[in-house]
Structure formats: structure tokens, C-alpha cells
Amino acid sequence: MALSNNTKKKNLLIVESPTKARTINQYLGKKFLVKATMGHVKDLPKSKFGVDIDEKGFSAHYITMKGKQKVLKELKTLARQAERIYLAPDPDREGEAIAYHVQTELLKVVDKPEVIGRAIFSEITSEAVKESLESSGPVDMDKVYAQQTRRILDRIVGYKISPLLWKALKTGLSAGRVQSVALRLICDREHEIQAFEPREYWTMEGIFKAAQSKTFSARLFKIDGKDPQIPDEKSAREHRQAIESRSYNVTNIDKKNRKRHPYPPFITSTLQQEAARRFRFSAQKTMFIAQQLYEGVSLGKEGMEGLITYMRTDSTRVSQKAIQGARQYIKDRIGDQYLPSSPRFYRKKKGAQDAHEAIRPTDPVAHPPENVTPYLNKEQLKLYTLIFERFIASQMKPAVYDQTTVDIINKPYHFRATGNILRFEGFLKVYKTKEDTSQKESKELPEITTSQELELARVNPEQHFTKPPPRYTEAALIKTLEEKEVGRPSTYAAIVATIQQRHYVAREKGSFYPTELGLLVNDLLIKFFPDIVDVQFTAKMEDELDKVEEGAQDSNKLLQDFYKKFTGYLQHAEKGIKKALQTDISCDLCGKPMAIRVSKSGRHFLGCTAYPECKNLKEFTLLPSGKIKFKEPEEEKEVDVMCDKCGSQMVVKHSRYGKFLACSAYPDCSYTRSLNGKKKETRTLTCKKCSKPMDIFQSPHGNDYAVCQDCKVGFPFYARNEYRYPQLDIRCDKCSAKMIVRKKRKNGDRFLGCERFPKCRNIKPFDTGIPCGDKGTFLEKRIKGRVAYQCSENTKITLFGKVPVAKKCPDCKSLYLVEMYLASDNKAVEKCPQKGCSYEKVLTLIPQTEKEESLS
């Protein structure tokens, strides 16, 4: 559909992102209105299944999403007045579905369907946008059907299996079609690790020396022409003695050039993997930053410009124009010696859709990283530089190594030494992986000749143990999903994020391991829905969805075949899923079998199946092997702390919230004390409210605070020998009664409330009584989630992380000072808040040797 030149009416271009709209708007000028849908405008309802299943097939009931009525209303108004309408969401299945849903709404007010066209933007640059508008066409309904089919499949799995998990375990659990496969991969790997038994083996290294040359090392390569099998120390000792009793000759020297070819440009999965390895970016974060670079970044006088091509792709294909730009950059900036005679092209990956180019910079010549550095934040610059360098390196010459292999033999022992010397760095000048930078270059071997006799200086045996397969990192999991063809480029980030949000897996030191909840859910899904968590079945389903997109598969038949098999699994699960959690452990109170249960808070326990008649329960740990290990009850430990109420010994007890101190005289005395704060010392500090003694504690953050033993009122004091508790004489505006200090239950914030509460509910902010001006005083408030002190006279005077002190500055006579704790230096200071005044005083800590003290 060609661009309209009508000057009276404007063209309407609809994208899904406001950032993309701003970028494109500057390219097209006044002839266009560019508006954003802010993502999807229609979806299946959350409150119900939303899919009708009958003899004719499957029909989805889409509704306008919450908050999108206003967006659609504006688009319809603009569409009535527009000459041409262009739909240009992202060029993938989700984007095509957005375009289709917007089109169906606009056709209600547009008389001529031919004025609506679909534009595909593979990159957001002025030239690319205008070319795409010139070649716009109809919405690709095959893509729409593929997206809708995936949505219905996910809805069937999620809305049919999830209620069964609620019935068996706890409310709120969910099962996703593709996410469940990722969970199974992590659980299976955990089973392998737990079942793994390490095996001992030994290796041998010989240190050889030629006449008048330096020593070099060679590893034991073969014994009697076979790989060496040295299982234990005894065998290692025997082989060492046999090796040391022989003389050795060089039997073969092989010298050759070895080329190492560059990596292809990034696709979605490889970008996510490399960003995780280099910068520890999650897949979700990587895609978020890449979306910003694709949609456009302000480049000063140049305006908004998209810096990379579309970031959801599985193709390494690159346009001829982009290759020419890369070759021009290599020639001008790096050198002719690094430029190959002809462009490089990379083989298409098996199963790739090949719909979009690889991820690359839109204009490598105009926008190298050093030119855009001032306009990008640190994370954007890191990712853009990574994409840029990988793309440029993909069009460079290979790295060349001189490789020398030396075979040293005296039968049955065969040693081999290898030396690699980098002669030409090629693409490594621009791009190196983490393995390239960490790998040490082999040392050059000495000049030796064939048949030359070598002196064996020594033999170094080394003990090893086989290691279990490593747990999946985010990069490794995405790589496995890609290799097994589970999911597609647009889904990898969502898969990894979802299994963490559902608390099915947790991350420790960068690696995933299944939680007890994840193990339980995985076991139930394998037992009752084996196909749903089968890797090959899910990969086949992805292939079928690809065929729907290509127009080679009927979406209705695909859904019918799946649902027919799924219904059988569902009926079986409805009958037996709850019994599946019963164990062979009998209740020690009534003899009935115990079953695994999950509380609302996510705590796992064994409960009696005779509940509510029998309420017996036991704590346990579920091992990856599926075995149950009971938790030993923790003994109560006496501590050298006496009860503040009755003087009895205090003991450490355990609750679901952790450890706490309780009086050993319970139930006669029910006094308890938290262990969140560490008690430093007990002193007879006098509480100004009730004149009872106070204790000094240290919070987990290292700050000191005093707590009254009787009324439990706490006062922070950083390093000063006093705490603030103002003598308030503030009267209620409504009833003239006294306003007293109260605390909120939710967060402990102080405020002033009428003492006649609940008859009078008048409240005011807590007034410190410390002057901040001629008339105003500091009020204690919570601003943006933080406790702050704000002047009642001038709201511009607001203190965050600082406490006002009722002292005048000795230098500039400021009405108040501020006290603040410097965590980096572990000290508290008292300083003047006025600009230009340098008054500062380090506050001394309270001596711990003082036993008697009255705070004032």
C-alpha cells in the first residue's frame, strides 16, 4: 500500500510502544499521527476459561483489556479522519495479534478495509520505516492463528491443571505448558546430581628435557594404544615406577596452521546467554534493554534513532547492505589485513523460522559505541557494545594459530605435548568470549627433532574425581531449551522468569535448583500429565505451531488432537491426584496414613488423612530423590539471660518466624523477647516515660537503640548519651484534650493522637518541637516510603536519613543541627545542615564499662 500524498488528511500509524512512536514520529513529519496501543488491547478473560469447545472446534472469546477502552476510543476517533491507517506493532506473532485486534476494532468505524495496511519494521531508522510503509500489506492471518493456537493451548493447560494442584497442594499454584518442561529439566538435573557417585581416577604428566633446552610437559596420552585407565593410587604408583625406568624418544612432530573462525552474529538465545555470562544480566533484563535499543534512543542533534535490529529472532541471516557497512568499518577503523576477500555467510540453524535478520547494529559506520556513549546509560552501552563487536567480528578474518604436536613413546607408554602460538589474531582483535580471555596460551615447545632422545626429569601423578553434571545457570538453561527446540526466541525470558516467580525453583550462586514445592509439582505432572512435561512432545508442538504460521497446518485439528489426549489425562488426574500425595508413613496417634500438605504460607508438612478428627502433623524435608527426611525437633537451649519480669532463666525457642527468647517459667510467666536485635548490655538506664530501666540493643544494621523493660518503648540513639522524648503540650483542635504520642501498627511510625480516642479521632503529624525557622518546627512524616523530618513552615526543608537536633550551630548560629549515621565509616556525626558551614563533630560511643547511668 503506497503512502498517501493527500495534504488535507493525515495518515495514522499505530505501534505498540510509546518510545517507538516518539522515534518514528520524527521521521515522518506532519503528514502522520503516530500512536501507541501500549501492548495488547484484547485478551482472554482472566476470571473464566474464555474458550468454547464444541463439535465445530475451538473458539476464543477475547475481551478488551482493562484500561484499553480509552486507547481504542482515541484510535477509532483518529481512524475516522485518517487518509491511510498503518498497523506496525513488533514483527512477530504477538505483534501480528495486536495488529489484528486493532484492525477488527477500527473496521467498526472505517468503511473501506483497503485503507488499513500492515507495516513491518525490522529496524527503526528513517530509511527502513519509509520503505516498510511503501511495501505495507495485509495482516498475516496465519501468524494470528498461530498466536491464538498457542494462547488456547496455554489456557487449556493452565486453567485445567491448576485447579487440580490447588486441590492437591494449595491454592494459587499454576502449571504452564512450556514452563513445566523447564521445571522438569531442572528437577531431572537435580536427581542426577543426587544420584551421582564420584569415581576416582589419576592422570600422569611427564616433564621432559632435550639437550641444552628448557623443560616442557607432556601428558600421558595412551597405554598400549588405549586411553589410560588409572583408577587408584596403587595403580598410579606402579605406572610411575614403570615410566621412570624407561628412556624416551620423539617419534613424530606435526606442525600445522589451525584456523579459528569467528562467531556468527547474535540471535535471541545467544545474546541472552552471552549477556548472562558477561554481565550477569537475566534474560528478562537483556530483552528489556534490547527493546530500548531497538525502539530508539535520543542521540542529541540526530534525534531519536533505533540502534539495533529486531531482537527476537532465530536467524543468523544479515542483509547485503549491513554486510557492506561492516566491511567498510573494518577497512576504515581496523585495517585491510583483517578484512576477508569476500563476505561471510552463516549456515541456517535447524528448525529456525528465519523470519528476521540477526541482531545487529542498524548503522555500524555512523554509530560505533564510542559515538553513542554520551547518550546511553551503562547497561545500554554494555549491551550495544556487545552486539556491535560480535557483528563486526562476524565479518572478519579467522584467527590463525601455529599448532605443534609432539609424540614421545616408549611402549606401552605414549606421551603427547601440544603447543599453540597465536600468529594472527583476526576477529579476536575485536571480540573475545569469556573462555577466550581466561584461556592461557600454550607455551612454545623447544626445538626438537624426530628420533631425538629426551631426558625424563620427573613424573607428576595427579588424583581426580569425576564430578556430577552442573546445575543449570540461566544461560545454560536457555541453551538447552534452544537445543531441544522447546519454546521460541520470544518465550525464553518469560519461561525463566515464570518458574522463579512461582517459587518452583530458586537461584543460588547463579545456578537454579528446585524447591520442595517445585519437586512436588513436577512429580505430580510427570505422573498424571506425562506429555505436558515431555521435552520431545513439547518440541513437536512448537514445530506444529510453526506449521500453522506457515499455513501448512490447520489450527483447529491441532487443538482437537491435543485436547482428545489431554482429556484422558485430566480424568485420570481428577480421580487420583489427591491420593498421590499419601505416603506409607502411618500417623503415630491414630494409625491412618500421612499425606504431604502445603500450608497457605508455603510451609510443607505431613498431615494425617483423618483431619480434622486427627490434627497430627510432622515437619519434613523432601529430598530430590523423592524420599522424606523428618526434621529433628530443635532442643531448647538455656542462655545467660534472665527474665526481666520474674528473674527466671531465659531459653531459646523456635517458631515459624525463627528463634526467640522465652521465659523458662512458662506458663506462669509468658515474657518473651525477640532475637532480631543483638543485646549488647543491660544497664539501669531510666525511661523518661515510666522511669523503669532500659536495655541497650544493636539492630542487624549495627545501630544502637534503647528499649524500656516495662513499657517496651524504644528510642534510637546513635552515639549520644541521650535520647529524644519531647515534653509535648499540644492540645487537640476539636476537644482541647492533650495530644499524645501513638504508633501505627503497620510500620511503627509515630503520630499525635487525641487522648480521648476513640471518642475523638483527631490526629496530627508527630511534632519534634525542634525549630526549623521563625515559626515552624520539624514534623516526623513518612514520605515516599521513608521516615523524614519536614519543616511545618517550609516544606522544601525536608531531611532524609538525618535527624534534627535541638542545638544551635556554634559557627553560623543555625537554629538546629542534624545527626546522621555514616555506615561506610561506621560512625555517627553531628553537623550543620547549612551550605557553606563546615561544622562537624564526631560523636563518641557510649563506654560499655559504664554500668550505672541515667539518660537525660
KAMO-V286401 format. One record per helix or strand. SS is the DSSP state (2 for helix, 1 for strand). FROM is the first residue (numbers start at 1). LEN is the number of residues. Records with the same first field share a line. If there is no record, write none. Layout:
BEGIN
SS: FROM-LEN + FROM-LEN
END
This chain:
BEGIN
1: 11-5 + 32-5 + 42-3 + 51-4 + 57-4 + 62-3 + 85-3 + 116-3 + 123-1 + 137-1 + 200-10 + 215-9 + 226-1 + 248-13 + 266-1 + 297-2 + 304-2 + 308-2 + 339-1 + 359-1 + 361-1 + 396-1 + 399-12 + 413-12 + 453-13 + 473-1 + 505-4 + 511-4 + 582-5 + 593-6 + 604-5 + 617-6 + 628-3 + 637-6 + 649-7 + 658-6 + 672-3 + 678-9 + 693-6 + 704-5 + 714-3 + 731-1 + 738-6 + 750-5 + 763-9 + 777-7 + 786-6 + 798-3 + 803-3 + 817-6 + 827-5 + 840-3 + 852-1
2: 18-14 + 69-13 + 93-14 + 113-3 + 126-9 + 141-28 + 179-17 + 233-12 + 268-12 + 283-13 + 300-3 + 320-15 + 336-3 + 369-7 + 378-16 + 426-4 + 434-5 + 474-10 + 492-10 + 516-13 + 535-16 + 555-22 + 579-3
END
